[in-house]
């Protein structure tokens, strides 16, 4: 069974990058080495892997990556820090 990963990198400018891959170690090295000049992380190196999760279903992994990319910084940090009980409240809009 193939495994897929959704991951979050903390960049040198303290921003977060969320990605998807089937080979986490290889992709992390590519980010660190700046393999793709047009990538978000190229000019924000070094990067640090701060979160990842595994999936056996590629569609669910891709959907999860897209969902996390839309999250606020605070919500991403709650996920990174394992404060799962804060996730629902951080999704609510303030009016």
C-alpha positions in Angstrom: 0.0 0.0 0.0 1.3 3.4 -1.0 1.5 6.1 1.7 1.0 9.8 1.1 2.0 12.7 3.3 0.7 16.1 4.0 3.3 18.2 5.7 4.0 21.7 7.0 7.3 23.5 6.8 8.3 26.5 8.9 10.3 28.8 6.7 13.2 31.1 7.7 10.8 34.1 7.4 8.5 32.3 10.0 5.8 31.7 7.4 4.4 28.2 6.8 4.3 26.1 3.7 1.9 23.2 3.4 2.6 20.4 0.8 1.7 16.9 -0.3 4.1 14.1 -1.4 4.5 10.4 -1.6 8.2 10.6 -0.5 8.5 12.9 2.5 12.2 12.5 3.0 13.1 13.2 -0.6 10.7 16.2 -0.8 12.1 17.7 2.4 15.7 17.5 0.9 14.4 19.1 -2.3 13.0 22.0 -0.2 16.2 22.4 1.8 18.4 22.3 -1.4 16.2 24.8 -3.2 15.7 22.3 -6.1 12.8 24.3 -7.7 13.6 28.0 -8.0 10.0 29.0 -8.6 8.8 27.2 -5.4 7.5 29.2 -2.3 10.3 27.9 -0.1 13.3 28.5 -2.4 14.0 32.0 -1.0 12.8 31.1 2.5 15.4 28.5 3.3 16.4 26.9 5.6 13.0 25.2 6.3 12.0 23.0 9.2 9.6 20.2 9.1 7.1 20.9 11.9 4.2 18.6 11.1 3.2 15.7 8.9 0.5 13.1 8.7 0.2 10.0 6.7 -2.6 8.8 4.4 -3.3 5.7 2.4 -5.9 7.4 0.2 -4.4 9.9 -2.2 -7.7 11.8 -2.7 -8.1 12.4 1.1 -4.4 13.5 1.3 -4.9 16.1 -1.5 -8.1 17.3 0.0 -6.5 17.7 3.4 -3.6 19.6 2.0 -6.0 22.0 0.2 -7.9 22.4 3.4 -4.9 23.2 5.6 -3.6 25.7 3.0 -6.7 27.8 3.6 -6.3 27.8 7.4 -5.1 30.8 9.4 -1.7 30.9 10.9 -3.2 30.4 14.4 -5.1 27.3 13.3 -2.0 25.8 11.6 0.0 26.4 14.8 -2.7 24.7 16.9 -2.4 21.7 14.5 1.4 21.8 14.7 1.4 21.9 18.5 -1.2 19.2 18.8 -3.9 21.4 20.4 -6.7 19.7 18.5 -9.4 21.0 20.8 -8.7 24.6 19.6 -9.2 23.7 15.9 -13.0 24.1 15.8 -13.0 27.5 17.5 -10.2 28.8 15.2 -12.4 28.0 12.2 -15.1 30.3 13.3 -15.3 33.7 11.7 -15.4 36.8 13.9 -18.2 39.3 13.1 
